[in-house]
């Protein structure tokens, strides 16, 4: 299975090695954005696509742990890094470049430059999709990335809680301002499932993601439950999307819905052309 290139925001040219970059964002932290990123990536890799992850949550990078590879990337040529690999997904993360306990006490411009280096100085193979696990919020770092990366679409993660929905709307608004289309909403922690009796209870409210999707006229890509299994799988570096069963099917359905939303965009041919220079004789 392969993908075409789909349109990115105006003024950007598609990446030579990466057909489609998808930002996974949230207006606030703690809603499970990294969990969504890792499971979407693994689910689409299992569909036969070539998939990568760029862990751009530089203050709290977690993809190395969630994907189960805490090694360090090598640089055979001394210029570009070879990405790590796990569960059929290639990835790079600031967590792979610094000590685990080292705090990233950096200001916005430093973070923005570091993230663009991670994108440009990683020796990515030819990828159908690169998921970018964005930092939470809608500040300078997020805006700079949205303006400098050729992004084909964004997945916005929220919980059903009103405060999370409010911040998620801000994330959608940020992408609109820079001309990036929102592929859809993923409602995480949609309902709590008791590990003992199987009883379901909407701890954070009910229907918030669906209501938000309808208001913004974007798809609701999936509703993911809050379970011990998902939490444990992330801690163990073995995403639930890599496992069979009901939960694995939820992630697979969301991945397919994301793919469908991406394919609804127009084709992008910008990467096929070099930069045009006008010179006077």
Secondary structure per residue as TSV (DSSP state, phi and psi in degrees):
chain	resnum	aa	ss	phi	psi
A	1	X	-	360.0	133.3
A	2	X	-	-133.6	160.8
A	3	X	-	-116.2	154.7
A	4	X	-	-85.6	173.7
A	5	X	-	-87.3	139.4
A	6	X	B	-119.6	158.5
A	7	X	-	-59.1	139.0
A	8	X	-	-106.7	178.4
A	9	X	-	-65.3	152.9
A	10	X	T	-58.3	136.4
A	11	X	T	94.3	-6.5
A	12	X	-	-109.4	148.8
A	13	X	-	-111.8	135.6
A	14	X	-	-55.7	149.2
A	15	X	-	-69.7	139.8
A	16	X	S	-62.2	-39.3
A	17	X	S	-97.8	-17.2
A	18	X	E	-116.8	119.4
A	19	X	E	-70.2	-43.2
A	20	X	E	-142.5	126.1
A	21	X	E	-104.1	126.4
A	22	X	E	-117.5	122.5
A	23	X	E	-85.7	133.6
A	24	X	E	-110.0	116.0
A	25	X	E	-134.1	165.2
A	26	X	-	-151.0	155.3
A	27	X	S	-77.6	-17.7
A	28	X	S	-145.6	163.3
A	29	X	S	-82.9	166.6
A	30	X	S	84.7	9.9
A	31	X	S	-100.1	-0.2
A	32	X	-	92.8	27.4
A	33	X	H	-60.7	-42.0
A	34	X	H	-68.9	-35.9
A	35	X	H	-62.8	-43.0
A	36	X	H	-63.0	-44.0
A	37	X	H	-60.1	-51.5
A	38	X	H	-64.3	-40.4
A	39	X	H	-73.4	-36.1
A	40	X	H	-62.9	-43.0
A	41	X	H	-62.5	-46.6
A	42	X	H	-65.8	-41.1
A	43	X	H	-61.9	-41.2
A	44	X	H	-74.8	-31.6
A	45	X	H	-63.0	-35.1
A	46	X	T	-71.8	-16.7
A	47	X	T	-83.2	-2.2
A	48	X	T	101.7	4.4
A	49	X	-	-85.4	155.8
A	50	X	-	-90.3	114.9
A	51	X	E	-127.9	141.7
A	52	X	E	-131.9	165.3
A	53	X	E	-133.2	131.1
A	54	X	E	-109.4	115.7
A	55	X	E	-83.5	95.4
A	56	X	-	-95.3	2.4
A	57	X	-	-80.9	75.1
A	58	X	T	-68.6	-26.9
A	59	X	T	-80.3	-20.0
A	60	X	S	-146.0	59.1
A	61	X	-	-65.6	135.1
A	62	X	-	-137.2	-3.1
A	63	X	H	-66.0	-30.5
A	64	X	H	-58.9	-43.9
A	65	X	H	-70.5	-45.8
A	66	X	H	-66.8	-32.4
A	67	X	H	-91.9	-7.4
A	68	X	T	80.5	29.4
A	69	X	-	-140.5	104.2
A	70	X	-	-103.3	24.1
A	71	X	-	-75.0	-175.0
A	72	X	-	-117.6	138.4
A	73	X	-	-69.0	145.0
A	74	X	-	-95.5	163.2
A	75	X	-	-134.0	85.6
A	76	X	T	-58.6	-34.3
A	77	X	T	-99.2	0.1
A	78	X	S	73.9	6.1
A	79	X	S	-122.1	-42.1
A	80	X	S	-124.1	149.8
A	81	X	B	-92.4	143.4
A	82	X	-	-85.9	123.0
A	83	X	-	-66.6	156.6
A	84	X	E	-77.8	168.5
A	85	X	E	-141.8	142.1
A	86	X	E	-161.9	137.5
A	87	X	T	54.8	33.1
A	88	X	T	81.2	8.4
A	89	X	E	-118.9	133.5
A	90	X	E	-93.8	146.9
A	91	X	E	-156.5	160.5
A	92	X	E	-140.3	147.9
A	93	X	E	-152.1	147.0
A	94	X	G	-61.3	-26.2
A	95	X	G	-62.3	-24.9
A	96	X	G	-83.1	-7.3
A	97	X	T	-111.5	-13.5
A	98	X	S	-127.5	164.4
A	99	X	-	-64.8	148.6
A	100	X	T	-57.7	-37.4
A	101	X	T	-94.3	4.5
A	102	X	-	-80.2	119.6
A	103	X	-	-75.4	144.9
A	104	X	-	-95.9	85.9
A	105	X	-	-90.8	73.1
A	106	X	-	-120.9	148.7
A	107	X	-	-85.0	168.1
A	108	X	H	-51.5	-50.6
A	109	X	H	-60.6	-36.9
A	110	X	H	-65.4	-42.1
A	111	X	H	-63.5	-44.5
A	112	X	H	-59.9	-44.0
A	113	X	H	-64.5	-40.8
A	114	X	H	-63.6	-40.0
A	115	X	H	-69.1	-39.4
A	116	X	H	-66.2	-32.7
A	117	X	H	-66.0	-40.6
A	118	X	H	-60.1	-38.8
A	119	X	H	-69.6	-49.3
A	120	X	H	-82.2	-26.5
A	121	X	T	-104.9	13.5
A	122	X	B	-97.3	132.5
A	123	X	-	-82.9	74.7
A	124	X	-	-68.3	138.9
A	125	X	-	-71.4	177.0
A	126	X	-	-67.2	119.7
A	127	X	E	-116.5	141.0
A	128	X	E	-74.6	-40.6
A	129	X	E	-142.1	137.1
A	130	X	E	-118.7	116.5
A	131	X	E	-85.4	133.3
A	132	X	E	-109.7	111.6
A	133	X	E	-77.6	96.2
A	134	X	-	-73.8	153.7
A	135	X	-	-63.9	150.6
A	136	X	S	-69.9	152.9
A	137	X	S	103.7	-176.6
A	138	X	S	-136.3	41.1
A	139	X	S	-93.0	-157.2
A	140	X	H	-62.2	-41.9
A	141	X	H	-62.2	-48.2
A	142	X	H	-64.1	-41.0
A	143	X	H	-66.5	-41.3
A	144	X	H	-61.9	-44.3
A	145	X	H	-63.2	-42.6
A	146	X	H	-65.1	-26.3
A	147	X	H	-87.3	-24.1
A	148	X	H	-103.8	-22.8
A	149	X	S	-93.0	138.3
A	150	X	-	-77.0	96.5
A	151	X	-	-104.7	127.2
A	152	X	S	-84.9	-17.0
A	153	X	E	173.8	165.8
A	154	X	E	-127.7	140.6
A	155	X	E	-107.1	124.5
A	156	X	E	-105.6	128.6
A	157	X	E	-105.4	136.8
A	158	X	E	-146.0	171.3
A	159	X	-	-110.8	171.3
A	160	X	S	-70.8	-9.6
A	161	X	S	-65.6	140.8
A	162	X	H	-57.8	-42.0
A	163	X	H	-66.8	-35.3
A	164	X	H	-69.4	-38.7
A	165	X	H	-64.8	-38.3
A	166	X	H	-60.8	-44.9
A	167	X	H	-71.7	-33.8
A	168	X	H	-64.4	-35.8
A	169	X	H	-62.8	-35.7
A	170	X	H	-64.7	-38.0
A	171	X	H	-63.1	-43.6
A	172	X	H	-61.5	-41.8
A	173	X	H	-63.1	-37.6
A	174	X	H	-62.4	-45.1
A	175	X	H	-65.5	-36.5
A	176	X	H	-61.3	-39.9
A	177	X	H	-64.3	-29.3
A	178	X	T	-103.5	12.8
A	179	X	T	77.1	25.0
A	180	X	-	-104.7	127.6
A	181	X	-	-79.7	144.1
A	182	X	E	-88.3	119.5
A	183	X	E	-72.4	-29.2
A	184	X	E	161.7	-178.6
A	185	X	E	-113.5	135.9
A	186	X	E	-110.9	121.0
A	187	X	E	-93.7	107.0
A	188	X	-	-92.6	157.4
A	189	X	S	54.7	39.1
A	190	X	-	-60.9	-40.2
A	191	X	S	-152.0	145.4
A	192	X	E	-89.4	132.1
A	193	X	E	-112.0	118.2
A	194	X	-	-67.5	129.6
A	195	X	T	-73.3	-14.7
A	196	X	T	-92.8	-45.1
A	197	X	T	-117.7	-10.9
A	198	X	-	82.6	4.3
A	199	X	-	-65.9	137.2
A	200	X	E	-105.9	136.9
A	201	X	E	-143.4	128.2
A	202	X	-	-79.1	84.3
A	203	X	T	-61.2	-33.1
A	204	X	T	-104.9	18.3
A	205	X	-	102.9	-179.8
A	206	X	S	-140.6	136.2
A	207	X	S	81.1	6.1
A	208	X	H	-64.8	-43.0
A	209	X	H	-64.3	-41.5
A	210	X	H	-64.0	-43.4
A	211	X	H	-63.7	-42.0
A	212	X	H	-63.9	-43.3
A	213	X	H	-61.6	-41.4
A	214	X	H	-67.5	-39.8
A	215	X	H	-64.0	-40.3
A	216	X	H	-90.2	-2.9
A	217	X	T	58.0	45.6
A	218	X	-	-127.5	159.6
A	219	X	E	-71.2	148.3
A	220	X	E	-89.2	106.8
A	221	X	E	-75.2	-27.9
A	222	X	E	178.9	157.4
A	223	X	E	-121.9	113.0
A	224	X	-	-103.8	132.4
A	225	X	-	-76.8	163.8
A	226	X	B	-99.0	108.2
A	227	X	-	-136.1	156.7
A	228	X	H	-63.4	-34.8
A	229	X	H	-61.5	-42.8
A	230	X	H	-66.6	-43.9
A	231	X	H	-61.4	-46.8
A	232	X	H	-65.0	-38.2
A	233	X	H	-62.4	-40.3
A	234	X	H	-66.0	-41.6
A	235	X	H	-66.3	-31.4
A	236	X	H	-85.7	-6.6
A	237	X	T	73.4	28.9
A	238	X	-	-134.3	81.9
A	239	X	-	-53.6	144.7
A	240	X	G	-60.5	-27.4
A	241	X	G	-63.7	-19.1
A	242	X	G	-84.9	-3.1
A	243	X	S	-112.1	151.8
A	244	X	-	-83.5	163.6
A	245	X	S	122.3	-178.3
A	246	X	H	-62.8	-42.3
A	247	X	H	-67.2	-40.6
A	248	X	H	-59.6	-35.9
A	249	X	H	-67.2	-34.0
A	250	X	H	-62.1	-45.2
A	251	X	H	-68.4	-37.6
A	252	X	H	-63.4	-41.7
A	253	X	H	-64.3	-39.5
A	254	X	H	-66.3	-40.6
A	255	X	H	-61.9	-42.3
A	256	X	H	-66.7	-37.8
A	257	X	H	-65.9	-36.9
A	258	X	H	-64.8	-42.4
A	259	X	H	-63.5	-41.6
A	260	X	H	-62.9	-42.0
A	261	X	H	-66.0	-38.7
A	262	X	H	-63.1	-43.0
A	263	X	H	-71.5	-11.7
A	264	X	T	-75.3	-12.8
A	265	X	S	-82.2	163.8
A	266	X	-	-73.4	158.4
A	267	X	B	-67.9	149.0
A	268	X	-	-119.0	127.0
A	269	X	-	-113.7	7.3
A	270	X	G	-63.1	-33.5
A	271	X	G	-70.3	-15.0
A	272	X	G	-81.2	-11.9
A	273	X	S	-115.2	141.1
A	274	X	-	-78.4	176.9
A	275	X	-	-67.4	137.8
A	276	X	-	-94.9	124.1
A	277	X	-	-115.9	133.4
A	278	X	-	-108.8	118.3
A	279	X	-	-121.2	139.7
A	280	X	-	-86.9	144.1
A	281	X	-	-86.2	360.0
